[in-house]
């Protein structure tokens, strides 16, 4: 006879066996190696729709390249950079032609007493260059006639670096008097001559930067020395004549207040092939016609083209 506990266990086993048979195979819990239960009808349809739905992909940004077709002459050639228009004064070419016509006789003081005529052409090259520099130092704030006279007296004593250094200051002052600021020029000449002997072997420097570093030598003198002594056009030599005339003719984009400012303004537009000519041309024009005080506008061919003449 079974106990009540054993009877209960048998009844539970019988119910579990009956349930498994009614559900069929696969109804029990799945293990690691068992196949998954097949999906129901509704679930299968949902899975099918999900598998066939298109997948959205992010599009990569594309760069748009635009090419312009050039002309036949541009094909196969490198494109030239655009040239920025350079300012130039109105009627300057006709004004220049007129000044050349007025200066055609070459009879101004600068034409026969200027720097090109003050040195000894028969002297050795090194001595000639030194004499060119010395004449330029003497010419500052001095008329050509006075400069030429001083150079003639110096050359009579033998004008070399060594002879100047052997000359005492009082004697040198008498030889160059009455050039403007002659006392200061005695000091500058002695200092510069010493530098030339010690650093350049008695010759003069061959660059503007080195020339203007010498005592008593300014930019105008340096550019003229480069042109006359070395045959090199390094810039426009602007003195008081060139400064005055350039402003009167309107050859500067705006009014300038110094010779250096005028040089920079002129070099911005004036063709380089005219740089060497322009100094002597305008200096002589300023000595004869376009005077500092009471310019002779009535005799000037540029009277109708000159802005300054219109205001007189």
C-alpha positions, 0 to 999 in steps of 0.5 A: 500500500502506497503512502499519501506522499508517493500517491501525490508524486505519481499523479504529478508525473502522469499529468506532465506526461499527458501534457507533453504528448498533447503539445507534440515534439519541441514543446518542452524547454530548448537546450543548447543543441536544439533547433529554434521553434518555427515562427508563427504565420503572422511572425513569418510575414513580418520577417519577410517584409523586414528583410525586403525593405530597402536600407537607407544609405547616407550619400557622400557629398560631391564637389562640383568642378566647373571648368571654363574653356579658354580661347585657342591662344590660351590653350597650352599656355600658362595664364598671365597674372592680371596687371593692375593699372598703374597711375600716371599723370595726364599729358605727361608724355606731351609735357616731356616732349615739350621739355625736351624741345625747350632743352634741345640747345643744352645750354643750361649751367648743368650741361657744362658745369654739372658732375659729369664735367667736374672730374679729370677724365684722364685720371685712373678709374678709381681717382675719377670715381672719387672725384665724382663723389667729391663734386656731388658732396660739394654740390649740395645747396650750391650752384653749379658754377660755384661747385665747378670752381671749387673742383677746379681748385681742388684738382689743381692741388692733386685731387685724390684720397691721399692728397685730401687726407694730407690737407689740413682743414683750414686749407681745405676750407679755403679751397672749397669756399664759397660752397654752401655749408663749407665748414660742414663739408670740410668735416664730411670730406675728411671723414668720408675720405678716411673711410674710403681709404680704410674700407675700400682701398681708396675707391668708392662703394658700388651700391646706394646703401653703402654710399648713403652710409658715408658722411655727407652723402644723401640719396640724390648724390648716391644715385648720381654717383652710381650713374656717373661713376659706375654707369648703373641706373639705380634710381631717379636722382631728385634734387630741389629742381626735380622736386619742384617741377614734378609737383608743378606738373602734377607728376606725383599722385599727390603733393610731396613734401621732400625730395625722397618722397618725390623720388618714390612717387616718380619711380612708381610710374615713370618708365625705367628707361627715362630715369637717367635722363630725367635729372639733367633734363629737369634740372636744366629746365628748372635753371632756365624756365621753371624757376623757383621764384617767378617761373617763366610760364609765358615762355613755356611750351607746357603753359596750357598743360601745367596745372601750376601755370593755370593758377598763376 
